[in-house]
Every structure is written in structure tokens, then in C-alpha cells.
């Protein structure tokens, strides 16, 4: 665990350890999600230590002041809202464990995050991204398959890094994906993507995998270990730069592009929700906003009324 919040005087260590177990076992948080929650909680605990606040007696006013301090330190509204969500989770746990009798976060209001529209790539940009990968190298063959799987299947980068041969049902055209909260889903995979994977498999056969790493699909040829999220992120950034793509992108951009292109072409939103592994349809609805934005741009570009006004200008 990257963040060790047991080194604090703000909350007894046994309570923190029980909370970590609760997130890990009952909420089935992945290591990355768990670390993010603990990182955010550590900010609250440092605030308690500095202000000499008893976590059992904290008031709504003090929590509002904590949120204001986060904002004053330069945190965005989105970051403050995320931290406060973690604070609410902690106090719900304390209430459930009867460590407190009332929840001080019940009326805690998060800042308005506004409408967040994720960055997406056009089909042309995705083609350019793939063309920028040097497939004369083993890593290039691997990375070309990675970009193809991220875009064609809409996987999270953590899901891609954990993908195993036992998860592949390529003859049937499916991948088995274990997502957030250990929730499983089946994702269709196109024949062109299957061919990209098989090109990588031909290269991968010559790679000596470390013990315990044999079942992972994507390995480092040098280390024989499965790839980390950071490695995939770094590589995609480099290929985007080589392709002349000026947008700020990450592996998640390919997932956003996957969903956006499906919605633009009339895919059912519930189906896209299932493919992405979203627990709530409200999370998937953001792609409707992107689709409306796309339609607006199409109208402004193509509608004869607007074209005439543009020409007059």
C-alpha cells in the first residue's frame, strides 16, 4: 500500500485498520482504488491533527472549513468533491461500527463540478496513433495490439494490464474482463483485434516469463513481467507525440473514444454501459453530451443556413 494512514494520531490505528479491511473485503476495492481513498482520507486526518479536532466530535462547520482549505490550496472542484466523497465513506463506516452516533457528513455539500466532457480521439487520430508505432520491434507489435484492444474493447488500463490468457475466448469473439469491485463482464472483440493479438502472441512465445507471470497477455520482453499502468500511459503519450496529436491523452482516452464512437453511431446506451462495466447509467450518460456536441458541430459545419452565413463573413 502506497499510503500508510496508520501513522496518525487523529484516529486510533485499530479503527483505521478495520476501515481498510472494510474497503478491501466488503467493498471489494482494487489496490489502486483503495490507495486513492486512503490518500484522500490522509488529507482529512492531517487537518484534524493540525487543528486538534476530535474525529468523533467534528462539526459540519469544521468539515466545510476543511473543504474550503482544499480549495484554497489549489485543488479543483472535481478533486474536492472526490475527497469529500471519501470523507463520507469513512463516516458511514464509523456510524455502521457504532464508533459515532450521528454522521457529521450528512449535510456536507460538495462543490459543483460542472459538466466534465472527456477528451476523445477521432478515427483518423486513432489511425495515426497506431501508424506511429514501430512494429519492427517486439515492443511495437505488443503496443499496437494494446492500442487496438483499448480502443476496440473499451478496457480500463488496469483491466488491460491484468488481462490473462485464461480470459481470452477468441474463437467465440469475447474477452472476460474483471473490472472495478471484482465485477466480471464479457466484452465482444472484433476479428481485426483478434488478428492483432495473434501477431503479438507469435512474438510473445519467445519471451521468457518470470514465475507467476506466465498467464499474463502483455509482458515486457526485457523483464518478463506484466506491464504496469504507468508503462502503458508513458508509451501511449510518446506515440501520440510522434503522431502529431496535440490533445492531452492517456489510455483512458481510448476508452472514451470507444464509447463515444459507439453512441455517435446509434448504439444503445444500456449496451454501452454493460460494455464499459459502469455500475450506474448516469456515468455512461456523459457520452450523450459528447454526442450532442458532435451533432452541434456537424450542424454548424454542414447545414446550408450556417454555411451561407459563414461564407458571407
ABEGO torsion letter per residue (X at the ends): XABBAABBAABBAAAAAAAAAAAAAAAGBBAAAAAAAAAAAAAAAAAAAAAGBBAAABBAAAAAAAAAAAAAAGBBAAAAAAAAAAAAAAAAAAAAAGABABBAAAABBBBBAEBBBBBBBBAAAAAAAAAABBAABAAAAAAAAAAAAAAAAGBBAAAAAABBAAABBAAAGBBBBBBBGGBBBBBBBBAAAAAAAAAAAAAAAABBBBBGAAABABBBAAAGBBBBAAAAAAAAAAAAAAAGBABBBBAAAAAAAAAAAAAAAGBBAAAAAAAAGBABAAAAAAAAAAAAAAAAAAAAAABAAAAAAAAAX
